[in-house]
Amino acid sequence: MAKTSSTSPTSLEPQTLSSSSPDDAAVSSVMRFLKSVGISDPDVDNYSSKDFYSSLLCNHLKAGTVRRGHVTCFATVKPVISNYFGGLHGGAVAAIAERVAIATVRTVVGEDKDVFLGELAMSYLSAAPKNAELIVEGSIVRSGRNITVVDILFKMKETGKLVYTSRATFYNSPIAKL
């Protein structure tokens, strides 16, 4: 039978640690890990801006063609946006899909309308390995007065193999006329 401890805290107040600085061995271990996965910039202040992930993705996503209702971009799978297994991280896939979807919506919905993302559905069909190049195509499925739906396809540049798909639903809100 397990004993209960009589020294359990009586309140739910946050507790402070006795040490004011983290263990140097732990810090160096984390820094070694970050360098091993390709992140060598320990200056976190660079990443505290309002639209930080745009800066994070800008080195990995390049614009290809832009037409009304269709946007094509190219993405490169670098170690910074890779997962533990060497494939493109699922969060990076979703962030790229969102960016391409917003760009595609803006080809048909005017700047005078605000749009906001209501739904983003992802399908992870296969993994894109490190240093692979992907073609990311966004196309309008439906655009009406109040709603716009975008389909995003991720294909391997070399083989044309479909690796990820996404569908984004945007709600259009017109500016009020007073």
MOTADA-V33408 format. One line per field, one symbol per residue. ss: DSSP state (H for helix, E for strand, - for the rest). phi: phi as a letter, one per 30 degrees, with the letter a starting at -180 (. if undefined). Layout:
BEGIN
ss->???
phi->???
END
This chain:
BEGIN
ss->-----------------------HHHHHHHHHHHHH-------HHHH----HHHHHH---EEEEEEE--EEEEEEE--HHHE----EE-HHHHHHHHHHHHHHHH--------EEEEEEEEEEE----E---EEEEEEEEEEE---EEEEEEEEEE-----EEEEEEEEEEEE-----
phi->.ddcddcdddccddccddddbdddddddddddddddcjcccdddddccddcddddddddcbbdccbbdiabbbbbcdcedcccecjcddedddddddddddddddddccdddcdbbdcabccbcdaccdeidccccccbdcabbdcbbcbcbccbdddciddcbbabcccccbdddcc
END
